[in-house]
């Protein structure tokens, strides 16, 4: 599993209905993308749920590097580049993935944190995997994942919810669409 996200920060007065319309028109294009576990089409709106910005920030969990590369280099990503310029596309190596019992994806939570410099890496990874398991077990959670960027030693946890989770730590996004052609093939549990 590989996680990928690009976040496009938009002007404070940006009409977010433009993004909503874009996703309504184009969101289903990845509903059968080979190698994609899932893509959550996410937005944040300035002043809503504590967001200081307007942003469009799709989050992907890839089952295969080939699928991710086909998206980045084979044309799928070019639409974003053409419309918004080329954003930085962050990537993380998967540590854990768990399914929950929630219904339709309406909200997402992304938390990024620096891993501590001390302590065995295996213990840090096990803690992250346990955190994903605990998140997925919460009421309303559809799934939870944990991944790490080893160039920065940054942990990202990502979860989808059927309601706005109370007391969520991290950035809360609205889910406009969920493409999940390979969600059933994302291996559950620890990834090592």
C-alpha positions as CSV (number, residue, x, y, z in Angstrom):
1,X,0.0,0.0,0.0
2,X,1.2,3.5,-0.9
3,X,-0.4,6.7,0.2
4,X,-0.4,9.8,-2.0
5,X,-1.9,13.2,-1.5
6,X,-1.6,16.6,-3.1
7,X,-3.2,19.6,-1.5
8,X,-4.2,22.7,-3.6
9,X,-4.7,25.7,-1.4
10,X,-7.2,28.1,-3.0
11,X,-7.8,31.8,-2.5
12,X,-9.9,32.7,0.6
13,X,-12.8,34.0,-1.6
14,X,-12.6,31.0,-4.0
15,X,-16.0,29.7,-5.0
16,X,-15.8,26.1,-3.7
17,X,-18.8,25.1,-5.9
18,X,-16.3,25.1,-8.8
19,X,-14.5,22.1,-7.0
20,X,-17.8,20.5,-6.2
21,X,-18.9,20.7,-9.8
22,X,-15.5,19.4,-11.0
23,X,-15.7,16.3,-8.8
24,X,-19.3,15.7,-9.8
25,X,-18.2,15.7,-13.5
26,X,-14.9,13.9,-13.2
27,X,-15.0,12.0,-10.0
28,X,-16.1,8.7,-11.5
29,X,-13.1,8.6,-13.9
30,X,-11.1,6.7,-11.4
31,X,-13.9,4.4,-10.2
32,X,-12.2,1.5,-12.2
33,X,-8.5,2.6,-12.2
34,X,-6.2,-0.4,-12.2
35,X,-4.0,-0.6,-9.1
36,X,-6.0,2.0,-7.1
37,X,-7.2,0.9,-3.7
38,X,-9.2,4.1,-3.2
39,X,-9.3,7.9,-3.9
40,X,-11.1,10.2,-1.5
41,X,-12.0,13.5,-3.2
42,X,-11.6,15.9,-0.3
43,X,-12.1,19.6,0.4
44,X,-11.7,22.0,3.3
45,X,-13.5,25.3,3.4
46,X,-12.2,28.3,5.2
47,X,-14.0,28.9,8.5
48,X,-15.7,25.5,8.4
49,X,-14.6,22.8,10.9
50,X,-11.6,24.9,12.0
51,X,-10.0,25.2,8.5
52,X,-8.0,28.3,8.0
53,X,-8.0,27.7,4.2
54,X,-10.0,26.6,1.2
55,X,-8.4,23.5,-0.2
56,X,-8.9,20.6,-2.7
57,X,-6.8,17.7,-1.3
58,X,-7.5,14.2,-2.8
59,X,-6.0,11.3,-0.8
60,X,-5.1,8.0,-2.5
61,X,-4.3,4.5,-1.2
62,X,-2.6,2.6,-4.0
63,X,-2.4,-1.2,-4.2
64,X,0.3,-1.1,-6.8
65,X,3.1,1.3,-7.7
66,X,2.3,0.6,-11.4
67,X,-1.2,1.9,-10.9
68,X,0.1,5.0,-9.1
69,X,2.7,5.6,-11.8
70,X,0.1,5.2,-14.6
71,X,-1.9,7.9,-12.9
72,X,1.0,10.3,-12.4
73,X,2.8,9.7,-15.8
74,X,0.0,8.3,-17.9
75,X,-2.4,11.2,-18.0
76,X,-4.7,11.0,-15.0
77,X,-2.8,13.6,-13.0
78,X,-2.4,15.9,-16.0
79,X,-5.9,17.3,-15.6
80,X,-4.9,18.7,-12.2
81,X,-1.7,20.1,-13.7
82,X,-3.5,21.7,-16.6
83,X,-6.1,23.4,-14.3
84,X,-4.1,24.3,-11.2
85,X,-0.4,23.9,-12.0
86,X,1.7,21.1,-10.8
87,X,1.3,20.6,-7.0
88,X,3.7,18.7,-4.8
89,X,2.4,15.1,-4.5
90,X,3.4,13.7,-1.1
91,X,4.0,10.0,-0.8
92,X,4.1,7.7,2.2
93,X,4.9,4.0,2.5
94,X,2.0,2.0,4.1
95,X,2.3,0.7,7.6
96,X,-1.2,-0.5,8.3
97,X,-4.8,-0.6,7.0
98,X,-8.0,-1.5,8.8
99,X,-11.6,-1.6,7.8
100,X,-14.4,-0.3,10.0
101,X,-18.1,-0.8,10.1
102,X,-19.2,2.7,9.0
103,X,-21.6,3.5,6.2
104,X,-21.0,6.1,3.4
105,X,-17.8,8.2,3.5
106,X,-18.8,11.8,4.3
107,X,-15.7,13.0,6.3
108,X,-12.0,12.3,6.4
109,X,-9.4,13.0,9.0
110,X,-5.7,13.4,8.2
111,X,-3.2,13.8,10.9
112,X,0.5,14.3,10.2
113,X,3.1,14.0,13.0
114,X,6.9,13.9,13.2
115,X,8.1,10.5,14.6
116,X,10.3,10.9,17.6
117,X,14.1,10.5,17.1
118,X,14.4,8.0,19.9
119,X,12.9,4.6,20.4
120,X,13.1,1.5,18.2
121,X,11.5,2.0,14.7
122,X,9.6,-1.3,15.1
123,X,7.9,0.0,18.2
124,X,7.0,3.3,16.5
125,X,5.5,1.4,13.5
126,X,3.6,-1.0,15.8
127,X,2.1,2.0,17.7
128,X,1.0,3.5,14.4
129,X,-0.6,0.2,13.3
130,X,-2.4,-0.1,16.7
131,X,-3.6,3.5,16.3
132,X,-5.1,2.6,12.9
133,X,-6.8,-0.5,14.4
134,X,-8.3,1.6,17.2
135,X,-9.5,4.3,14.9
136,X,-11.2,1.8,12.6
137,X,-13.0,0.3,15.6
138,X,-14.6,3.6,16.5
139,X,-18.3,4.2,15.8
140,X,-18.8,5.6,12.3
141,X,-15.3,4.8,11.0
142,X,-15.2,3.2,7.5
143,X,-11.4,2.7,7.5
144,X,-8.2,3.9,8.9
145,X,-4.6,3.7,7.6
146,X,-1.1,4.7,8.8
147,X,1.8,5.4,6.5
148,X,5.3,7.0,6.8
149,X,7.5,9.3,4.8
150,X,10.9,8.0,5.6
151,X,12.6,11.1,4.1
152,X,11.1,13.2,6.8
153,X,10.1,10.5,9.3
154,X,6.6,11.8,9.2
155,X,3.6,9.6,10.1
156,X,0.3,10.2,8.4
157,X,-2.9,8.7,9.6
158,X,-5.9,8.8,7.4
159,X,-9.5,7.8,8.2
160,X,-12.9,7.9,6.6
161,X,-16.1,8.5,8.5
162,X,-19.9,8.4,7.9
163,X,-20.3,11.4,10.3
164,X,-18.0,14.1,11.6
165,X,-16.0,12.5,14.3
166,X,-16.1,14.3,17.6
167,X,-12.8,15.4,19.0
168,X,-10.9,14.5,15.8
169,X,-7.2,15.4,15.9
170,X,-5.8,16.6,12.6
171,X,-7.4,18.2,9.6
172,X,-11.1,17.4,8.9
173,X,-12.2,17.2,5.3
174,X,-15.5,16.8,3.5
175,X,-15.6,13.8,1.2
176,X,-17.2,14.7,-2.2
177,X,-16.7,11.3,-3.8
178,X,-15.0,8.0,-3.1
179,X,-13.5,6.0,-5.9
180,X,-12.7,2.6,-4.5
181,X,-12.0,0.0,-7.2
182,X,-9.5,-2.0,-5.2
183,X,-10.5,-1.2,-1.7
184,X,-11.4,-4.9,-1.1
185,X,-7.8,-5.8,-2.2
186,X,-6.0,-3.5,0.3
187,X,-4.4,-5.9,2.7
188,X,-5.6,-5.5,6.2
189,X,-3.4,-5.2,9.3
190,X,0.3,-4.5,9.6
191,X,2.4,-4.2,6.4
192,X,5.6,-5.8,7.7
